[in-house]
Amino acid sequence: MHNISEHISYDEATTSPTALRLGIDNTPDEYKLNRMRLVAEKCFEPLREWYGKPIKVNSFYRCRELNAAVKGSLTSQHILGEAIDLSAGSKAENKKLFDWCKENLQFTQLIWEFGGAWVHVSYNINNLKNQFLEIG
């Protein structure tokens, strides 16, 4: 399988320990793969270029069954392949990612999750409202 983008492999974007443990098939269809490529192109790759170091993908695509298993929102953009959760390894580094995204990207939502445990960024080309919030 091809990479989602220069710095995100297909496996990194779709493999989930929860899915593996529960035997959930987390394979996106072509429509969702295209959405994932767009999120990577418009959000992840510009951020990665600016940051200049690896950024861990905590969660990207989640099928409905996997999203339910991890207690994700019923309206989560992860289900559509439109959201990615990222971490640079510490809350301080994650704050840099969050602040840069907020100032430099177009996005649907940017979420500072659980005190900076990770950063969620979503991208839907038809809904670029640049909303940012804090959860947890």
N, C-alpha and C positions, 0 to 999 in steps of 0.2 A: 504494500500500500504506500502511496506517495505521502510526503509530508504535508501538513496543513499549511505551513509557511517555512521560511528559512530556519527559524529557531524552534519550531514546534513539530514534533513527530506525530504521526497518526496515533501511535500507541500512547504517547504522553497525553493526547487529547481525549482518548476514549477509554483507556484502561482505568479501572477503579477496583481497589481492594474489596469494597463492599459487593460490587457486581461479581467479582471472581468468587468470593466466599458464598454468595447466594445463588450462583449459577445464572445470573442475569446476562442476557445478550445485549450489550450496549453498543450496537453497530448503527451508526447514523446512515440515513438514506442520502442520496445525492443532493437533494434540496438542503438538508441540514449541513452536509459537508460544505456546500457553497456558502452557507451562512457563517460557518466556522472560519472558512478562509477569509471572509470579509472582516470578521472581528479581528483576526490575526493581522490582516493587512492594515486596517484603519487604526487599531488600538495597540495590539501587542508589539508589532515590529517597530513602530516609531518609538515606543517606550523603551524597548530593548536596545535600539540604536543609541538613544540618549543615555541610558543607564550604563551601557558598555560592559555589563557583566551578566552572567546567567540569571534568569528569573524562573523560579519554580512554578509550574502550572499545577495547582492543587486540584482543580476541577474545571472541566470544560464541558463537553457534551454529556448529558445525562438523559437517557430514555425515561419515559414516565415511570416505569417500574423502579428503576434505580433512584430517581428523584424522590419517590415515595419512601423507599427504603432508607434514604438519608434524611428524611423528614424535611425535604426542600419545599418551598412555596409551590402551591398548585399552579401558579402563574409564572413560575421561574423561567427566565429566558434561557437557562441551561438546556431545557427540554427542546428548544428550537435550534440549539447550537449558536445562540446569540450572546452568550455570557461566558466569562472566564474568571476564575479566582486565581490570584497570583500572590506569591510571597518572595521577598528578597532575603529572607532568613531571620529578620528581626523586626520588631515594631518600629524602630527608628528608621530602618531602611524602607520598610513598607510605607512609612509616612512620606518619604521622598517620592516613591512611586505614585502615591495618591495625589500629592500636591502637583507633581509634574503633569499627570493626566488631567487634573482639574484645570490647569492653566493652558494646556497645549493641545488637547484633543477634543474632537466632537464625539459624543457618546450619548447613549440613552440614559443609563444610570451608572454612577460611580459610588460605590458603597465602602465605607470604612467599617469593616466587620469585626465585632468582638474585641474592641480596643486595639485594633491593628494586627490581629492575628493573621489576616490576609486582606487583600484588596479585591473587590469585585468590580469588573467593568463590563458593561453590556453595550451592544451596538445593533440597532435596527435602523437601517437607512431611512425608513419612513417615519421614524419617531426619535429624532436626535434632539431631545429636550434638555440635555446637559444637566440632569438632575443629580445632585449629590446628597448623600445622607449617611447617617451613622446607625448601625444596628448592633444590639447586644451590649 
